[in-house]
Amino acid sequence: MTPALLAIACLFAITLCYSKTCAASPFGNCRKCKGFGFAMKTDRKGRLKRGKHCRRCNGVGKRIRVGRWLYNRAARLHRDGTR
């Protein structure tokens, strides 16, 4: 196999795996709060405690994946165009 063909095959496999992930689990953990829904802080003794409410995920701890967002956008565009 040539290196270009091998690279295309690898990219295709990665794309296929990511699309399966988006279909099976459309929501991932929030990157800012790591899925907690709030920031972790430490008190003066170094113990962890709950911090502020996460503004990015609105305290839910989940975000929609990029691939699922693109799929939803394309499906909505197709549905609106065929009415």
N, CA, C and O atoms as a Maestro MAE file, in Angstrom:
{
 s_m_m2io_version
 :::
 2.0.0
}

f_m_ct {
 s_m_title
 :::
 protein
 m_atom[332] {
  # First column is atom index #
  i_m_mmod_type
  r_m_x_coord
  r_m_y_coord
  r_m_z_coord
  i_m_residue_number
  s_m_chain_name
  s_m_pdb_residue_name
  s_m_pdb_atom_name
  i_m_atomic_number
  :::
  1 25 0.844 -1.186 0.000 1 A "MET " " N  " 7
  2 3 0.000 0.000 0.000 1 A "MET " " CA " 6
  3 2 0.888 1.248 0.000 1 A "MET " " C  " 6
  4 15 1.951 1.280 0.620 1 A "MET " " O  " 8
  5 25 0.433 2.232 -0.689 2 A "THR " " N  " 7
  6 3 1.168 3.485 -0.709 2 A "THR " " CA " 6
  7 2 0.848 4.272 0.552 2 A "THR " " C  " 6
  8 15 -0.208 4.066 1.149 2 A "THR " " O  " 8
  9 25 1.729 5.163 0.966 3 A "PRO " " N  " 7
  10 3 1.472 5.943 2.179 3 A "PRO " " CA " 6
  11 2 0.219 6.817 2.086 3 A "PRO " " C  " 6
  12 15 -0.478 7.010 3.082 3 A "PRO " " O  " 8
  13 25 -0.067 7.341 0.899 4 A "ALA " " N  " 7
  14 3 -1.255 8.187 0.747 4 A "ALA " " CA " 6
  15 2 -2.522 7.376 0.938 4 A "ALA " " C  " 6
  16 15 -3.467 7.830 1.583 4 A "ALA " " O  " 8
  17 25 -2.542 6.168 0.374 5 A "LEU " " N  " 7
  18 3 -3.713 5.303 0.512 5 A "LEU " " CA " 6
  19 2 -3.903 4.860 1.959 5 A "LEU " " C  " 6
  20 15 -5.028 4.763 2.450 5 A "LEU " " O  " 8
  21 25 -2.798 4.596 2.625 6 A "LEU " " N  " 7
  22 3 -2.853 4.214 4.035 6 A "LEU " " CA " 6
  23 2 -3.375 5.367 4.897 6 A "LEU " " C  " 6
  24 15 -4.149 5.143 5.828 6 A "LEU " " O  " 8
  25 25 -2.958 6.589 4.593 7 A "ALA " " N  " 7
  26 3 -3.427 7.753 5.350 7 A "ALA " " CA " 6
  27 2 -4.922 7.967 5.130 7 A "ALA " " C  " 6
  28 15 -5.646 8.292 6.071 7 A "ALA " " O  " 8
  29 25 -5.387 7.789 3.905 8 A "ILE " " N  " 7
  30 3 -6.812 7.931 3.619 8 A "ILE " " CA " 6
  31 2 -7.619 6.871 4.348 8 A "ILE " " C  " 6
  32 15 -8.694 7.156 4.877 8 A "ILE " " O  " 8
  33 25 -7.099 5.640 4.378 9 A "ALA " " N  " 7
  34 3 -7.796 4.554 5.085 9 A "ALA " " CA " 6
  35 2 -7.872 4.845 6.585 9 A "ALA " " C  " 6
  36 15 -8.896 4.583 7.216 9 A "ALA " " O  " 8
  37 25 -6.790 5.386 7.156 10 A "CYS " " N  " 7
  38 3 -6.784 5.724 8.586 10 A "CYS " " CA " 6
  39 2 -7.775 6.846 8.890 10 A "CYS " " C  " 6
  40 15 -8.504 6.780 9.879 10 A "CYS " " O  " 8
  41 25 -7.801 7.870 8.046 11 A "LEU " " N  " 7
  42 3 -8.753 8.968 8.252 11 A "LEU " " CA " 6
  43 2 -10.196 8.481 8.136 11 A "LEU " " C  " 6
  44 15 -11.064 8.916 8.894 11 A "LEU " " O  " 8
  45 25 -10.450 7.584 7.193 12 A "PHE " " N  " 7
  46 3 -11.787 7.025 7.043 12 A "PHE " " CA " 6
  47 2 -12.195 6.228 8.277 12 A "PHE " " C  " 6
  48 15 -13.337 6.319 8.728 12 A "PHE " " O  " 8
  49 25 -11.255 5.441 8.826 13 A "ALA " " N  " 7
  50 3 -11.549 4.646 10.027 13 A "ALA " " CA " 6
  51 2 -11.821 5.549 11.229 13 A "ALA " " C  " 6
  52 15 -12.730 5.284 12.016 13 A "ALA " " O  " 8
  53 25 -11.036 6.608 11.368 14 A "ILE " " N  " 7
  54 3 -11.241 7.544 12.480 14 A "ILE " " CA " 6
  55 2 -12.590 8.242 12.347 14 A "ILE " " C  " 6
  56 15 -13.304 8.406 13.336 14 A "ILE " " O  " 8
  57 25 -12.942 8.653 11.126 15 A "THR " " N  " 7
  58 3 -14.226 9.309 10.889 15 A "THR " " CA " 6
  59 2 -15.380 8.372 11.192 15 A "THR " " C  " 6
  60 15 -16.373 8.783 11.793 15 A "THR " " O  " 8
  61 25 -15.262 7.124 10.785 16 A "LEU " " N  " 7
  62 3 -16.308 6.138 11.044 16 A "LEU " " CA " 6
  63 2 -16.490 5.907 12.552 16 A "LEU " " C  " 6
  64 15 -17.619 5.838 13.038 16 A "LEU " " O  " 8
  65 25 -15.385 5.788 13.281 17 A "CYS " " N  " 7
  66 3 -15.465 5.589 14.734 17 A "CYS " " CA " 6
  67 2 -16.087 6.804 15.421 17 A "CYS " " C  " 6
  68 15 -16.890 6.651 16.341 17 A "CYS " " O  " 8
  69 25 -15.720 8.014 14.981 18 A "TYR " " N  " 7
  70 3 -16.274 9.217 15.599 18 A "TYR " " CA " 6
  71 2 -17.760 9.344 15.314 18 A "TYR " " C  " 6
  72 15 -18.525 9.767 16.181 18 A "TYR " " O  " 8
  73 25 -18.177 8.981 14.101 19 A "SER " " N  " 7
  74 3 -19.608 9.053 13.792 19 A "SER " " CA " 6
  75 2 -20.400 8.046 14.616 19 A "SER " " C  " 6
  76 15 -21.530 8.330 15.012 19 A "SER " " O  " 8
  77 25 -19.831 6.882 14.878 20 A "LYS " " N  " 7
  78 3 -20.492 5.894 15.749 20 A "LYS " " CA " 6
  79 2 -20.592 6.431 17.180 20 A "LYS " " C  " 6
  80 15 -21.604 6.237 17.854 20 A "LYS " " O  " 8
  81 25 -19.539 7.101 17.633 21 A "THR " " N  " 7
  82 3 -19.556 7.683 18.975 21 A "THR " " CA " 6
  83 2 -20.637 8.755 19.091 21 A "THR " " C  " 6
  84 15 -21.358 8.814 20.086 21 A "THR " " O  " 8
  85 25 -20.743 9.603 18.062 22 A "CYS " " N  " 7
  86 3 -21.749 10.667 18.076 22 A "CYS " " CA " 6
  87 2 -23.162 10.093 18.035 22 A "CYS " " C  " 6
  88 15 -24.075 10.658 18.639 22 A "CYS " " O  " 8
  89 25 -23.353 8.986 17.337 23 A "ALA " " N  " 7
  90 3 -24.673 8.367 17.265 23 A "ALA " " CA " 6
  91 2 -25.028 7.687 18.589 23 A "ALA " " C  " 6
  92 15 -26.170 7.768 19.041 23 A "ALA " " O  " 8
  93 25 -24.058 7.022 19.206 24 A "ALA " " N  " 7
  94 3 -24.330 6.297 20.444 24 A "ALA " " CA " 6
  95 2 -24.426 7.221 21.649 24 A "ALA " " C  " 6
  96 15 -25.270 7.020 22.522 24 A "ALA " " O  " 8
  97 25 -23.569 8.230 21.701 25 A "SER " " N  " 7
  98 3 -23.537 9.147 22.834 25 A "SER " " CA " 6
  99 2 -23.386 10.567 22.317 25 A "SER " " C  " 6
  100 15 -22.264 11.057 22.193 25 A "SER " " O  " 8
  101 25 -24.510 11.254 22.006 26 A "PRO " " N  " 7
  102 3 -24.408 12.577 21.401 26 A "PRO " " CA " 6
  103 2 -23.888 13.660 22.341 26 A "PRO " " C  " 6
  104 15 -23.500 14.730 21.873 26 A "PRO " " O  " 8
  105 25 -23.868 13.423 23.632 27 A "PHE " " N  " 7
  106 3 -23.393 14.414 24.588 27 A "PHE " " CA " 6
  107 2 -22.117 13.928 25.250 27 A "PHE " " C  " 6
  108 15 -22.005 12.764 25.634 27 A "PHE " " O  " 8
  109 25 -21.156 14.837 25.381 28 A "GLY " " N  " 7
  110 3 -19.907 14.548 26.071 28 A "GLY " " CA " 6
  111 2 -19.782 15.438 27.293 28 A "GLY " " C  " 6
  112 15 -20.608 16.325 27.507 28 A "GLY " " O  " 8
  113 25 -18.763 15.208 28.087 29 A "ASN " " N  " 7
  114 3 -18.547 16.031 29.273 29 A "ASN " " CA " 6
  115 2 -18.118 17.436 28.876 29 A "ASN " " C  " 6
  116 15 -17.433 17.627 27.871 29 A "ASN " " O  " 8
  117 25 -18.524 18.409 29.668 30 A "CYS " " N  " 7
  118 3 -18.121 19.797 29.447 30 A "CYS " " CA " 6
  119 2 -16.615 19.888 29.654 30 A "CYS " " C  " 6
  120 15 -16.072 19.325 30.605 30 A "CYS " " O  " 8
  121 25 -15.943 20.610 28.747 31 A "ARG " " N  " 7
  122 3 -14.487 20.713 28.837 31 A "ARG " " CA " 6
  123 2 -14.038 21.667 29.933 31 A "ARG " " C  " 6
  124 15 -12.919 21.547 30.432 31 A "ARG " " O  " 8
  125 25 -14.873 22.593 30.309 32 A "LYS " " N  " 7
  126 3 -14.473 23.578 31.314 32 A "LYS " " CA " 6
  127 2 -14.576 23.004 32.730 32 A "LYS " " C  " 6
  128 15 -13.650 23.142 33.529 32 A "LYS " " O  " 8
  129 25 -15.708 22.359 33.033 33 A "CYS " " N  " 7
  130 3 -15.907 21.847 34.400 33 A "CYS " " CA " 6
  131 2 -15.674 20.336 34.500 33 A "CYS " " C  " 6
  132 15 -15.837 19.750 35.570 33 A "CYS " " O  " 8
  133 25 -15.291 19.706 33.376 34 A "LYS " " N  " 7
  134 3 -14.993 18.266 33.321 34 A "LYS " " CA " 6
  135 2 -16.196 17.411 33.714 34 A "LYS " " C  " 6
  136 15 -16.026 16.317 34.253 34 A "LYS " " O  " 8
  137 25 -17.410 17.898 33.449 35 A "GLY " " N  " 7
  138 3 -18.614 17.116 33.693 35 A "GLY " " CA " 6
  139 2 -19.223 17.288 35.074 35 A "GLY " " C  " 6
  140 15 -20.252 16.679 35.364 35 A "GLY " " O  " 8
  141 25 -18.623 18.094 35.929 36 A "PHE " " N  " 7
  142 3 -19.166 18.293 37.272 36 A "PHE " " CA " 6
  143 2 -20.347 19.262 37.275 36 A "PHE " " C  " 6
  144 15 -21.282 19.086 38.056 36 A "PHE " " O  " 8
  145 25 -20.320 20.265 36.430 37 A "GLY " " N  " 7
  146 3 -21.360 21.288 36.426 37 A "GLY " " CA " 6
  147 2 -20.978 22.492 37.265 37 A "GLY " " C  " 6
  148 15 -21.718 23.473 37.334 37 A "GLY " " O  " 8
  149 25 -19.830 22.411 37.898 38 A "PHE " " N  " 7
  150 3 -19.328 23.505 38.719 38 A "PHE " " CA " 6
  151 2 -17.818 23.394 38.790 38 A "PHE " " C  " 6
  152 15 -17.255 22.326 38.546 38 A "PHE " " O  " 8
  153 25 -17.172 24.477 39.120 39 A "ALA " " N  " 7
  154 3 -15.716 24.485 39.258 39 A "ALA " " CA " 6
  155 2 -15.330 23.918 40.610 39 A "ALA " " C  " 6
  156 15 -16.055 24.093 41.590 39 A "ALA " " O  " 8
  157 25 -14.204 23.248 40.669 40 A "MET " " N  " 7
  158 3 -13.700 22.734 41.944 40 A "MET " " CA " 6
  159 2 -12.712 23.742 42.519 40 A "MET " " C  " 6
  160 15 -11.830 24.232 41.814 40 A "MET " " O  " 8
  161 25 -12.868 24.046 43.799 41 A "LYS " " N  " 7
  162 3 -11.974 24.960 44.498 41 A "LYS " " CA " 6
  163 2 -11.403 24.244 45.708 41 A "LYS " " C  " 6
  164 15 -11.892 23.188 46.107 41 A "LYS " " O  " 8
  165 25 -10.382 24.818 46.276 42 A "THR " " N  " 7
  166 3 -9.846 24.281 47.522 42 A "THR " " CA " 6
  167 2 -9.992 25.336 48.605 42 A "THR " " C  " 6
  168 15 -9.883 26.536 48.354 42 A "THR " " O  " 8
  169 25 -10.241 24.857 49.808 43 A "ASP " " N  " 7
  170 3 -10.311 25.800 50.913 43 A "ASP " " CA " 6
  171 2 -8.897 26.040 51.453 43 A "ASP " " C  " 6
  172 15 -7.923 25.594 50.846 43 A "ASP " " O  " 8
  173 25 -8.777 26.721 52.556 44 A "ARG " " N  " 7
  174 3 -7.461 27.076 53.084 44 A "ARG " " CA " 6
  175 2 -6.661 25.861 53.520 44 A "ARG " " C  " 6
  176 15 -5.431 25.897 53.539 44 A "ARG " " O  " 8
  177 25 -7.349 24.792 53.869 45 A "LYS " " N  " 7
  178 3 -6.647 23.580 54.308 45 A "LYS " " CA " 6
  179 2 -6.293 22.665 53.134 45 A "LYS " " C  " 6
  180 15 -5.655 21.630 53.326 45 A "LYS " " O  " 8
  181 25 -6.705 23.040 51.920 46 A "GLY " " N  " 7
  182 3 -6.371 22.243 50.747 46 A "GLY " " CA " 6
  183 2 -7.421 21.212 50.376 46 A "GLY " " C  " 6
  184 15 -7.213 20.429 49.449 46 A "GLY " " O  " 8
  185 25 -8.541 21.197 51.078 47 A "ARG " " N  " 7
  186 3 -9.605 20.246 50.759 47 A "ARG " " CA " 6
  187 2 -10.435 20.778 49.599 47 A "ARG " " C  " 6
  188 15 -10.646 21.985 49.478 47 A "ARG " " O  " 8
  189 25 -10.907 19.870 48.744 48 A "LEU " " N  " 7
  190 3 -11.733 20.272 47.618 48 A "LEU " " CA " 6
  191 2 -13.134 20.637 48.084 48 A "LEU " " C  " 6
  192 15 -13.688 20.005 48.984 48 A "LEU " " O  " 8
  193 25 -13.691 21.650 47.470 49 A "LYS " " N  " 7
  194 3 -15.072 22.024 47.739 49 A "LYS " " CA " 6
  195 2 -15.698 22.536 46.454 49 A "LYS " " C  " 6
  196 15 -15.007 22.842 45.483 49 A "LYS " " O  " 8
  197 25 -17.000 22.622 46.470 50 A "ARG " " N  " 7
  198 3 -17.734 23.048 45.294 50 A "ARG " " CA " 6
  199 2 -17.517 24.542 45.048 50 A "ARG " " C  " 6
  200 15 -17.591 25.358 45.966 50 A "ARG " " O  " 8
  201 25 -17.247 24.875 43.784 51 A "GLY " " N  " 7
  202 3 -17.025 26.264 43.421 51 A "GLY " " CA " 6
  203 2 -18.236 26.851 42.724 51 A "GLY " " C  " 6
  204 15 -19.376 26.496 43.021 51 A "GLY " " O  " 8
  205 25 -17.975 27.751 41.797 52 A "LYS " " N  " 7
  206 3 -19.046 28.438 41.093 52 A "LYS " " CA " 6
  207 2 -19.711 27.545 40.053 52 A "LYS " " C  " 6
  208 15 -19.127 26.583 39.553 52 A "LYS " " O  " 8
  209 25 -20.949 27.900 39.752 53 A "HIS " " N  " 7
  210 3 -21.757 27.271 38.727 53 A "HIS " " CA " 6
  211 2 -21.076 27.455 37.367 53 A "HIS " " C  " 6
  212 15 -20.631 28.561 37.060 53 A "HIS " " O  " 8
  213 25 -20.981 26.395 36.538 54 A "CYS " " N  " 7
  214 3 -20.313 26.493 35.231 54 A "CYS " " CA " 6
  215 2 -21.196 27.263 34.253 54 A "CYS " " C  " 6
  216 15 -22.364 26.926 34.060 54 A "CYS " " O  " 8
  217 25 -20.627 28.299 33.640 55 A "ARG " " N  " 7
  218 3 -21.398 29.130 32.709 55 A "ARG " " CA " 6
  219 2 -21.470 28.509 31.325 55 A "ARG " " C  " 6
  220 15 -22.424 28.764 30.590 55 A "ARG " " O  " 8
  221 25 -20.489 27.703 30.954 56 A "ARG " " N  " 7
  222 3 -20.472 27.126 29.607 56 A "ARG " " CA " 6
  223 2 -21.577 26.081 29.430 56 A "ARG " " C  " 6
  224 15 -22.269 26.088 28.412 56 A "ARG " " O  " 8
  225 25 -21.750 25.194 30.396 57 A "CYS " " N  " 7
  226 3 -22.760 24.136 30.263 57 A "CYS " " CA " 6
  227 2 -24.010 24.429 31.085 57 A "CYS " " C  " 6
  228 15 -24.920 23.601 31.134 57 A "CYS " " O  " 8
  229 25 -24.071 25.568 31.716 58 A "ASN " " N  " 7
  230 3 -25.205 25.987 32.544 58 A "ASN " " CA " 6
  231 2 -25.442 25.029 33.713 58 A "ASN " " C  " 6
  232 15 -26.581 24.824 34.132 58 A "ASN " " O  " 8
  233 25 -24.376 24.451 34.232 59 A "GLY " " N  " 7
  234 3 -24.468 23.602 35.409 59 A "GLY " " CA " 6
  235 2 -24.906 22.184 35.128 59 A "GLY " " C  " 6
  236 15 -25.089 21.411 36.068 59 A "GLY " " O  " 8
  237 25 -25.083 21.809 33.868 60 A "VAL " " N  " 7
  238 3 -25.528 20.468 33.513 60 A "VAL " " CA " 6
  239 2 -24.357 19.502 33.497 60 A "VAL " " C  " 6
  240 15 -24.499 18.349 33.904 60 A "VAL " " O  " 8
  241 25 -23.203 19.957 33.031 61 A "GLY " " N  " 7
  242 3 -22.022 19.110 32.968 61 A "GLY " " CA " 6
  243 2 -21.867 18.406 31.634 61 A "GLY " " C  " 6
  244 15 -20.896 17.675 31.439 61 A "GLY " " O  " 8
  245 25 -22.789 18.606 30.718 62 A "LYS " " N  " 7
  246 3 -22.737 17.954 29.414 62 A "LYS " " CA " 6
  247 2 -22.729 18.988 28.304 62 A "LYS " " C  " 6
  248 15 -23.208 20.107 28.490 62 A "LYS " " O  " 8
  249 25 -22.182 18.619 27.139 63 A "ARG " " N  " 7
  250 3 -22.181 19.466 25.962 63 A "ARG " " CA " 6
  251 2 -22.475 18.577 24.767 63 A "ARG " " C  " 6
  252 15 -22.232 17.371 24.813 63 A "ARG " " O  " 8
  253 25 -22.993 19.158 23.703 64 A "ILE " " N  " 7
  254 3 -23.261 18.385 22.498 64 A "ILE " " CA " 6
  255 2 -21.963 18.270 21.708 64 A "ILE " " C  " 6
  256 15 -21.218 19.242 21.580 64 A "ILE " " O  " 8
  257 25 -21.699 17.093 21.184 65 A "ARG " " N  " 7
  258 3 -20.473 16.868 20.413 65 A "ARG " " CA " 6
  259 2 -20.536 17.604 19.084 65 A "ARG " " C  " 6
  260 15 -21.625 17.861 18.572 65 A "ARG " " O  " 8
  261 25 -19.390 17.946 18.523 66 A "VAL " " N  " 7
  262 3 -19.319 18.702 17.272 66 A "VAL " " CA " 6
  263 2 -19.956 17.918 16.132 66 A "VAL " " C  " 6
  264 15 -20.709 18.483 15.338 66 A "VAL " " O  " 8
  265 25 -19.666 16.635 16.043 67 A "GLY " " N  " 7
  266 3 -20.233 15.817 14.977 67 A "GLY " " CA " 6
  267 2 -21.744 15.729 15.062 67 A "GLY " " C  " 6
  268 15 -22.425 15.764 14.038 67 A "GLY " " O  " 8
  269 25 -22.273 15.617 16.263 68 A "ARG " " N  " 7
  270 3 -23.719 15.561 16.431 68 A "ARG " " CA " 6
  271 2 -24.346 16.908 16.118 68 A "ARG " " C  " 6
  272 15 -25.444 16.962 15.564 68 A "ARG " " O  " 8
  273 25 -23.664 18.006 16.467 69 A "TRP " " N  " 7
  274 3 -24.166 19.342 16.156 69 A "TRP " " CA " 6
  275 2 -24.242 19.525 14.643 69 A "TRP " " C  " 6
  276 15 -25.221 20.068 14.132 69 A "TRP " " O  " 8
  277 25 -23.210 19.071 13.923 70 A "LEU " " N  " 7
  278 3 -23.214 19.167 12.465 70 A "LEU " " CA " 6
  279 2 -24.325 18.314 11.856 70 A "LEU " " C  " 6
  280 15 -24.990 18.739 10.912 70 A "LEU " " O  " 8
  281 25 -24.526 17.112 12.395 71 A "TYR " " N  " 7
  282 3 -25.601 16.252 11.900 71 A "TYR " " CA " 6
  283 2 -26.964 16.898 12.135 71 A "TYR " " C  " 6
  284 15 -27.809 16.900 11.239 71 A "TYR " " O  " 8
  285 25 -27.184 17.440 13.323 72 A "ASN " " N  " 7
  286 3 -28.461 18.100 13.622 72 A "ASN " " CA " 6
  287 2 -28.695 19.283 12.684 72 A "ASN " " C  " 6
  288 15 -29.812 19.489 12.209 72 A "ASN " " O  " 8
  289 25 -27.643 20.062 12.416 73 A "ARG " " N  " 7
  290 3 -27.756 21.211 11.531 73 A "ARG " " CA " 6
  291 2 -28.104 20.772 10.107 73 A "ARG " " C  " 6
  292 15 -28.954 21.384 9.460 73 A "ARG " " O  " 8
  293 25 -27.449 19.713 9.617 74 A "ALA " " N  " 7
  294 3 -27.710 19.218 8.262 74 A "ALA " " CA " 6
  295 2 -29.117 18.624 8.160 74 A "ALA " " C  " 6
  296 15 -29.803 18.823 7.158 74 A "ALA " " O  " 8
  297 25 -29.544 17.901 9.187 75 A "ALA " " N  " 7
  298 3 -30.888 17.312 9.169 75 A "ALA " " CA " 6
  299 2 -31.949 18.400 9.199 75 A "ALA " " C  " 6
  300 15 -32.962 18.285 8.509 75 A "ALA " " O  " 8
  301 25 -31.741 19.448 9.978 76 A "ARG " " N  " 7
  302 3 -32.682 20.551 10.038 76 A "ARG " " CA " 6
  303 2 -32.755 21.294 8.711 76 A "ARG " " C  " 6
  304 15 -33.837 21.682 8.271 76 A "ARG " " O  " 8
  305 25 -31.603 21.494 8.071 77 A "LEU " " N  " 7
  306 3 -31.559 22.158 6.776 77 A "LEU " " CA " 6
  307 2 -32.280 21.322 5.710 77 A "LEU " " C  " 6
  308 15 -32.999 21.869 4.874 77 A "LEU " " O  " 8
  309 25 -32.093 20.021 5.739 78 A "HIS " " N  " 7
  310 3 -32.770 19.139 4.784 78 A "HIS " " CA " 6
  311 2 -34.272 19.126 5.030 78 A "HIS " " C  " 6
  312 15 -35.064 19.193 4.091 78 A "HIS " " O  " 8
  313 25 -34.657 19.039 6.300 79 A "ARG " " N  " 7
  314 3 -36.078 19.001 6.639 79 A "ARG " " CA " 6
  315 2 -36.775 20.314 6.236 79 A "ARG " " C  " 6
  316 15 -37.886 20.282 5.708 79 A "ARG " " O  " 8
  317 25 -36.135 21.455 6.480 80 A "ASP " " N  " 7
  318 3 -36.734 22.739 6.104 80 A "ASP " " CA " 6
  319 2 -36.763 22.926 4.592 80 A "ASP " " C  " 6
  320 15 -37.647 23.607 4.073 80 A "ASP " " O  " 8
  321 25 -35.814 22.334 3.882 81 A "GLY " " N  " 7
  322 3 -35.769 22.491 2.436 81 A "GLY " " CA " 6
  323 2 -36.754 21.610 1.695 81 A "GLY " " C  " 6
  324 15 -37.083 21.887 0.542 81 A "GLY " " O  " 8
  325 25 -37.229 20.557 2.334 82 A "THR " " N  " 7
  326 3 -38.135 19.626 1.655 82 A "THR " " CA " 6
  327 2 -39.586 19.805 2.077 82 A "THR " " C  " 6
  328 15 -40.425 18.973 1.729 82 A "THR " " O  " 8
  329 25 -39.899 20.828 2.792 83 A "ARG " " N  " 7
  330 3 -41.292 21.038 3.218 83 A "ARG " " CA " 6
  331 2 -42.101 21.646 2.146 83 A "ARG " " C  " 6
  332 15 -43.293 21.891 2.335 83 A "ARG " " O  " 8
  :::
 }
 m_bond[331] {
  # First column is bond index #
  i_m_from
  i_m_to
  i_m_order
  :::
  1 1 2 1
  2 2 3 1
  3 3 4 2
  4 3 5 1
  5 5 6 1
  6 6 7 1
  7 7 8 2
  8 7 9 1
  9 9 10 1
  10 10 11 1
  11 11 12 2
  12 11 13 1
  13 13 14 1
  14 14 15 1
  15 15 16 2
  16 15 17 1
  17 17 18 1
  18 18 19 1
  19 19 20 2
  20 19 21 1
  21 21 22 1
  22 22 23 1
  23 23 24 2
  24 23 25 1
  25 25 26 1
  26 26 27 1
  27 27 28 2
  28 27 29 1
  29 29 30 1
  30 30 31 1
  31 31 32 2
  32 31 33 1
  33 33 34 1
  34 34 35 1
  35 35 36 2
  36 35 37 1
  37 37 38 1
  38 38 39 1
  39 39 40 2
  40 39 41 1
  41 41 42 1
  42 42 43 1
  43 43 44 2
  44 43 45 1
  45 45 46 1
  46 46 47 1
  47 47 48 2
  48 47 49 1
  49 49 50 1
  50 50 51 1
  51 51 52 2
  52 51 53 1
  53 53 54 1
  54 54 55 1
  55 55 56 2
  56 55 57 1
  57 57 58 1
  58 58 59 1
  59 59 60 2
  60 59 61 1
  61 61 62 1
  62 62 63 1
  63 63 64 2
  64 63 65 1
  65 65 66 1
  66 66 67 1
  67 67 68 2
  68 67 69 1
  69 69 70 1
  70 70 71 1
  71 71 72 2
  72 71 73 1
  73 73 74 1
  74 74 75 1
  75 75 76 2
  76 75 77 1
  77 77 78 1
  78 78 79 1
  79 79 80 2
  80 79 81 1
  81 81 82 1
  82 82 83 1
  83 83 84 2
  84 83 85 1
  85 85 86 1
  86 86 87 1
  87 87 88 2
  88 87 89 1
  89 89 90 1
  90 90 91 1
  91 91 92 2
  92 91 93 1
  93 93 94 1
  94 94 95 1
  95 95 96 2
  96 95 97 1
  97 97 98 1
  98 98 99 1
  99 99 100 2
  100 99 101 1
  101 101 102 1
  102 102 103 1
  103 103 104 2
  104 103 105 1
  105 105 106 1
  106 106 107 1
  107 107 108 2
  108 107 109 1
  109 109 110 1
  110 110 111 1
  111 111 112 2
  112 111 113 1
  113 113 114 1
  114 114 115 1
  115 115 116 2
  116 115 117 1
  117 117 118 1
  118 118 119 1
  119 119 120 2
  120 119 121 1
  121 121 122 1
  122 122 123 1
  123 123 124 2
  124 123 125 1
  125 125 126 1
  126 126 127 1
  127 127 128 2
  128 127 129 1
  129 129 130 1
  130 130 131 1
  131 131 132 2
  132 131 133 1
  133 133 134 1
  134 134 135 1
  135 135 136 2
  136 135 137 1
  137 137 138 1
  138 138 139 1
  139 139 140 2
  140 139 141 1
  141 141 142 1
  142 142 143 1
  143 143 144 2
  144 143 145 1
  145 145 146 1
  146 146 147 1
  147 147 148 2
  148 147 149 1
  149 149 150 1
  150 150 151 1
  151 151 152 2
  152 151 153 1
  153 153 154 1
  154 154 155 1
  155 155 156 2
  156 155 157 1
  157 157 158 1
  158 158 159 1
  159 159 160 2
  160 159 161 1
  161 161 162 1
  162 162 163 1
  163 163 164 2
  164 163 165 1
  165 165 166 1
  166 166 167 1
  167 167 168 2
  168 167 169 1
  169 169 170 1
  170 170 171 1
  171 171 172 2
  172 171 173 1
  173 173 174 1
  174 174 175 1
  175 175 176 2
  176 175 177 1
  177 177 178 1
  178 178 179 1
  179 179 180 2
  180 179 181 1
  181 181 182 1
  182 182 183 1
  183 183 184 2
  184 183 185 1
  185 185 186 1
  186 186 187 1
  187 187 188 2
  188 187 189 1
  189 189 190 1
  190 190 191 1
  191 191 192 2
  192 191 193 1
  193 193 194 1
  194 194 195 1
  195 195 196 2
  196 195 197 1
  197 197 198 1
  198 198 199 1
  199 199 200 2
  200 199 201 1
  201 201 202 1
  202 202 203 1
  203 203 204 2
  204 203 205 1
  205 205 206 1
  206 206 207 1
  207 207 208 2
  208 207 209 1
  209 209 210 1
  210 210 211 1
  211 211 212 2
  212 211 213 1
  213 213 214 1
  214 214 215 1
  215 215 216 2
  216 215 217 1
  217 217 218 1
  218 218 219 1
  219 219 220 2
  220 219 221 1
  221 221 222 1
  222 222 223 1
  223 223 224 2
  224 223 225 1
  225 225 226 1
  226 226 227 1
  227 227 228 2
  228 227 229 1
  229 229 230 1
  230 230 231 1
  231 231 232 2
  232 231 233 1
  233 233 234 1
  234 234 235 1
  235 235 236 2
  236 235 237 1
  237 237 238 1
  238 238 239 1
  239 239 240 2
  240 239 241 1
  241 241 242 1
  242 242 243 1
  243 243 244 2
  244 243 245 1
  245 245 246 1
  246 246 247 1
  247 247 248 2
  248 247 249 1
  249 249 250 1
  250 250 251 1
  251 251 252 2
  252 251 253 1
  253 253 254 1
  254 254 255 1
  255 255 256 2
  256 255 257 1
  257 257 258 1
  258 258 259 1
  259 259 260 2
  260 259 261 1
  261 261 262 1
  262 262 263 1
  263 263 264 2
  264 263 265 1
  265 265 266 1
  266 266 267 1
  267 267 268 2
  268 267 269 1
  269 269 270 1
  270 270 271 1
  271 271 272 2
  272 271 273 1
  273 273 274 1
  274 274 275 1
  275 275 276 2
  276 275 277 1
  277 277 278 1
  278 278 279 1
  279 279 280 2
  280 279 281 1
  281 281 282 1
  282 282 283 1
  283 283 284 2
  284 283 285 1
  285 285 286 1
  286 286 287 1
  287 287 288 2
  288 287 289 1
  289 289 290 1
  290 290 291 1
  291 291 292 2
  292 291 293 1
  293 293 294 1
  294 294 295 1
  295 295 296 2
  296 295 297 1
  297 297 298 1
  298 298 299 1
  299 299 300 2
  300 299 301 1
  301 301 302 1
  302 302 303 1
  303 303 304 2
  304 303 305 1
  305 305 306 1
  306 306 307 1
  307 307 308 2
  308 307 309 1
  309 309 310 1
  310 310 311 1
  311 311 312 2
  312 311 313 1
  313 313 314 1
  314 314 315 1
  315 315 316 2
  316 315 317 1
  317 317 318 1
  318 318 319 1
  319 319 320 2
  320 319 321 1
  321 321 322 1
  322 322 323 1
  323 323 324 2
  324 323 325 1
  325 325 326 1
  326 326 327 1
  327 327 328 2
  328 327 329 1
  329 329 330 1
  330 330 331 1
  331 331 332 2
  :::
 }
}
